[in-house]
Amino acid sequence: MRQHVNPLSKNFNEIERIPSLIEIFSDPKLNLHLDIGCAAGEFLFDLALENTCWNYLGIEIREQLVKNAKLKLREREIKNLYFAFGNANNILNDVQSECIIKNVKSISFNFPDPWFKKRHYKRRVIQPEFINLLSNSLKRGSLIFIKTDVKNLFEYMDCTITSNFNFKIIEEKDISFFESFNPNKVKTNREKYVIDNGLEIFEEIYIKI
Ligand SMILES: C[S@@+](CC[C@H](N)C(=O)[O-])C[C@H]1O[C@@H](n2cnc3c(N)ncnc32)[C@H](O)[C@@H]1O
């Protein structure tokens, strides 16, 4: 399976519309967390099984990973988890996603693809337009979590988010992790790899004000 796909390729112009919350979750009123670039979704499977009082939605651009995750979801009959395939920027930019974003309590960007070359920065998932979109649609108090082991990418994401005056950094001690989407601090696959290899993790949390 390809490790990287170009999100700007026209293959992703057509999007998979996310059905309404009532169609995808057994209890659409639960808090909703969105994980962008969820790969095979193991992190979300762990979370959904542990925290049944949250709904989880993963978006991933590699189609086969989403197909496999959807199969696994059906086999296990998990009712608080859903996966969508496509470029998250395009999916969330669709008018029909507005209602989903309005209901999101938190979003995670865990170890997004770094796209090291400067001319490829535009392929990075966090872009000013995307943050604007989130800032216009997210409710006040919603949180954005970012994590990466690439310092330059961290600085880029941090600068992009804080350049939007509707987001400000919130200290970890000022949020109640117990009530968050990830009370037990479940780790993603990339995070486990980074920890096992003694690499540094750069992370920040932002609140919509
Ligand atoms: C380095 S992996 C990290 C996977 C996982 N979050 C983790 O921490 O283990 C980044 C993932 O983001 C996906 N991705 C990259 N750009 C994306 C986009 N624009 N929309 C949705 N998914 C994207 C990639 O296909 C890949 O699976």
The ligand as an ORCA input file, in Angstrom:
! r2SCAN-3c Opt
* xyz 0 1
  C       1.922      9.678      9.347
  S       0.316      9.032      9.240
  C      -0.247      9.084     10.932
  C      -1.358      8.122     11.184
  C      -1.965      8.171     12.599
  N      -2.641      9.429     12.839
  C      -0.940      7.914     13.651
  O      -0.643      8.835     14.435
  O      -0.439      6.765     13.723
  C      -0.637     10.353      8.499
  C      -1.958      9.852      7.929
  O      -2.715     10.963      7.434
  C      -3.308     10.596      6.186
  N      -3.568     11.854      5.467
  C      -2.657     12.694      4.923
  N      -3.238     13.770      4.366
  C      -4.583     13.614      4.563
  C      -5.712     14.385      4.212
  N      -5.581     15.543      3.539
  N      -6.934     13.938      4.566
  C      -7.075     12.765      5.228
  N      -6.027     11.975      5.592
  C      -4.794     12.393      5.270
  C      -2.253      9.712      5.559
  O      -2.746      8.891      4.522
  C      -1.779      8.894      6.773
  O      -2.556      7.748      6.977
*
